[in-house]
Amino acid sequence: MDEIIQASPAEWEALRVVWSLKQASSKEISDILLESQGWKNATTKTLLGRLVKKGYLQTEKDGNRFIYSATVSEQAGANKRADDLFSSICSKAVGTTLVEIIKSKDLSFADRDLILQALEVKDFVETVSCDCVAHDCETCSHN
Ligand SMILES: [Zn+2]
């Protein structure tokens, strides 16, 4: 899938259930989301319908029920979500935000190696330009 359409936080929650189950009926997904989020079956059904429409999920008929599976890998989904986040903040704030994420999240030694490798081959630029509408954002005035 080239263009992944934005999914809401609730839709991501439903997607995570499908990713962990690989494939599941709407009843299985509803039961889990009822327990973990307290969402009514109708809510989950709506979310699943939207995820199919957006192309994140596909359905297969199995007798009289539908089996859902993801069309996007969990990593591709995570990349998209992170991309959405970083697209919504000033490009000048991306570096410091990445640092905050590294500081606050649990990371393994393998993660550290991946991060160090990525830094080693990364092409850096002298300065990053602000991409805010006014070009006079809070981040800019602090840098
Ligand atoms: Zn800016």
Residues whose N, C-alpha, C, O or C-beta is under 5 A from the ligand:
A	BS01	ZN	C90 C130 D131 C132 C137 T139 C140
